[in-house]
């Protein structure tokens, strides 16, 4: 059994030795989860056709811990409505502990804002699909997300919202 755990740990670790850079996954875990179905059982009885309106909200955040360790948290919230009624609402906060060493500040931003959430998304996707199915609804399979584009959009918005440098003398 110990050999299986060791090989899983090795498979989960991604390391590059270019210029002392290192990236390692220490742990991936479910930090918080919520599932609500406020209109059951009526939603099952009154709606014979399943044509939901799905609203998806994604957020990422990260925090620096000790010794080049970072926590990255991906929050995925899915609200599914039938007409005006909420069939269900689920939110998953999927997190990971990552050791990121030797990266410049310019490279650290994309690592935490895009690369880490990209690793966490399949776990969040599976958790949501499982919760929804256990709630008695058809499984919700989320489409892949382009975290590179979302991060680039976030950086662009931050630059636009930044105050202009004071040029008066």
DAHUTA-V707868 format. One record per helix or strand. SS is the DSSP state (~ for helix, > for strand). FROM is the first residue (numbers start at 1). TO is the last residue. Records with the same first field share a line. If there is no record, write none. Layout:
# DAHUTA-V707868
SS = FROM-TO  FROM-TO
This chain:
# DAHUTA-V707868
~ = 2-12  18-20  42-46  105-134  147-161
> = 22-36  53-64  69-82  85-101
